[in-house]
Amino acid sequence: MHRVILLAALSCLVTVTPGWARNQDSMPAPRRDEITIPSERTLERDAATSSRNDFSTNDSTATRQMERQNQQIDRKIMKGICTDC
């Protein structure tokens, strides 16, 4: 009797697990060089989530941190755009 119950439980797990492994968006993975347009629901979800704020709560310190980050971004952009800079 125990073997029958264990076999039934195992067969249920085997049939249910592939459904759990699917992507939640149920969209196929994009092929190479393929552009995917996000759904409206995805855009709304991404807009609703707050971005992480790594800056200080002190205004002057946060301003310096943001300026430093902006300079780093500018340097990275110039390296990618301008090869003679």
N, C-alpha and C positions, 0 to 999 in steps of 0.2 A: 504494500500500500504506500509506504514511504517513497519507494522508487517511482511510482506513478505520479505522486505529487511533485517530487523533485524534477521529473521529466517534463511535466506540464509547466512548472515555473521556469525552467530553462528554455523551453520553447517559446514562452511568452516574452522572455527577455531578448531572445534572438530575433523575434519579429518586431519588437518595439524599438530596439536600439538604433537601427538605421534611420528611423524617422526622427530621432533626437539629434542625430549627427548632421542632419541637413542644415544648410544656412538658414538663418531666421528670415532673411529677406526673400528667400526662395527664388532668387535670381541666379542664373548661371554665371559662372565666373567669366569676366571679359577676356576675349582673346587678345593676343599681342597686337599692339597698334590699334586697339579698338577703344573708342571713347564711350563711356557710359554716362548717361544723364540720370542723376539721382531723382528719385520720386519726390513728390511734394511732401509726403510724410517724413522721408529722410531729411529733407531740407528743414522742415519745421522742428524735427527732433534735434538736429545739430544746432539750430539757432537758439533753441530753448536751453541747451546745456551751457552752463557758464564756463568760461575759460579760466584756467588756473592763473591766479595773480601771484607772482613771485616777488612783487615789489614790497618795500617796507611800508609800514603804516605811517611813518614820519614823512611829511610832504617833501621836505628838502632832500632827504635821503632817497626817496622814491624818484624824485626828479633827476637826481644824479644817476641813479640806476637805469632809468629809462633813456637818458642821454647816452650813457655808455652802451646800452643795448642797440640804440639807433646807430651809433658809430660802428659797432661790430657788423650790423646788417649792411650798412653802406660799404664797408670794406669788402664783405663777401660779394656784394653785387658788382662792385668795380672789378674784382678779380674775375668774375664770370663774364662780364661784358667787355671790359677793356683789357686787351692783352699787353698793351704798351704802357700802361699806367704804373 
